[in-house]
């Protein structure tokens, strides 16, 4: 999961450039291309679905659209690794956008014995982080 720094937290990349600027630029590009990335959640390759979920979690805007797509995919996903990634992406997006219902959702998921193990563990990590 990504750690987004606040504006007053600075670090430097190995290139010598401030890391905040490159992270911000990446998140802006992801936000701009959200429409291209959302369909990748339905790609036949599980690795592509996982990568798409993690990338979409870093978007600066369109959080509700992305959250809806991630939850929809989670409801139909049969690959355990992808389910885990989707839960972590939902938690990451919720944390980045300070979406309180996501915190409640993650808590409820990890506490639900009817959920698959990969969902519960990922939800616990997401809730804790």
C-alpha positions in Angstrom: 0.0 0.0 0.0 1.2 3.5 -0.8 2.0 6.0 1.8 0.9 9.5 0.7 2.8 12.2 2.3 1.3 15.5 3.5 2.4 18.7 1.9 4.7 19.5 4.8 6.5 16.1 4.6 9.3 16.1 2.1 11.7 13.4 1.0 14.1 13.1 -1.9 14.3 10.5 -4.6 17.5 8.9 -5.7 17.5 11.3 -8.7 17.8 14.2 -6.2 14.3 15.5 -7.1 11.6 16.0 -4.3 9.6 12.8 -4.1 6.4 14.6 -3.5 6.4 16.1 -6.9 6.8 12.8 -8.8 4.2 11.1 -6.6 1.8 14.0 -7.2 2.5 13.9 -11.0 1.9 10.1 -11.0 -1.4 10.5 -9.1 -2.5 13.2 -11.5 -1.8 11.0 -14.5 -3.7 8.1 -12.9 -6.7 10.4 -12.2 -6.6 11.7 -15.8 -6.6 8.1 -17.2 -9.1 6.6 -14.8 -11.4 5.9 -17.7 -8.7 3.8 -19.4 -7.8 2.0 -16.2 -11.2 0.9 -14.9 -11.8 -1.6 -17.6 -8.6 -3.4 -16.6 -10.4 -4.6 -13.5 -12.2 -7.0 -15.8 -9.1 -8.2 -17.7 -8.7 -12.0 -18.0 -5.2 -11.9 -16.5 -5.3 -11.8 -12.6 -2.0 -9.9 -12.6 -3.5 -7.1 -14.7 -6.6 -6.9 -12.4 -4.3 -6.7 -9.3 -2.1 -4.0 -10.9 -5.2 -2.0 -12.0 -6.7 -2.1 -8.5 -3.4 -0.8 -6.9 -3.0 1.9 -9.5 -6.6 3.1 -9.2 -6.2 3.3 -5.4 -3.7 6.2 -6.0 -6.1 8.4 -7.9 -6.6 11.9 -6.7 -10.2 12.2 -7.8 -13.2 10.2 -8.9 -12.9 8.2 -5.7 -16.6 7.3 -5.6 -16.5 5.9 -9.2 -13.3 3.9 -8.4 -14.7 2.7 -5.1 -17.9 1.5 -6.8 -15.9 -0.3 -9.5 -13.6 -2.0 -6.9 -16.5 -3.2 -4.9 -18.3 -4.5 -8.0 -15.2 -6.4 -9.0 -14.8 -7.8 -5.5 -18.4 -9.1 -5.6 -17.6 -11.2 -8.7 -13.9 -12.0 -8.3 -13.0 -15.7 -7.9 -9.2 -15.4 -7.6 -8.1 -15.1 -4.0 -5.0 -13.0 -4.7 -7.1 -10.5 -6.7 -9.7 -10.4 -3.9 -7.0 -9.5 -1.4 -5.7 -6.8 -3.7 -9.1 -5.4 -4.3 -9.7 -5.1 -0.5 -6.4 -3.5 0.0 -7.1 -1.0 -2.8 -10.5 -0.2 -1.4 -8.8 0.5 2.0 -6.0 2.5 0.4 -8.5 4.7 -1.5 -10.7 5.1 1.6 -7.7 6.2 3.7 -6.4 8.6 1.0 -9.7 10.3 0.7 -10.7 10.0 4.4 -13.8 8.1 3.6 -15.2 7.0 7.0 -17.6 4.4 5.6 -14.6 2.5 4.1 -13.1 2.2 7.6 -16.4 0.8 8.9 -16.6 -1.6 5.9 -13.0 -2.8 6.5 -13.7 -3.4 10.2 -16.9 -5.4 9.3 -15.1 -7.4 6.7 -12.3 -8.6 8.9 -14.7 -9.5 11.7 -17.0 -11.5 9.5 -16.2 -15.2 9.7 -18.3 -15.9 6.6 -15.7 -13.9 4.5 -12.8 -15.7 2.8 -9.5 -15.6 4.7 -7.8 -13.4 2.1 -10.6 -10.9 2.4 -10.5 -10.9 6.2 -6.7 -10.6 6.4 -6.6 -7.8 3.8 -9.4 -6.0 5.5 -7.7 -6.2 8.8 -4.5 -4.8 7.3 -6.5 -2.0 5.5 -8.5 -1.2 8.6 -5.3 -1.0 10.8 -3.4 1.1 8.3 
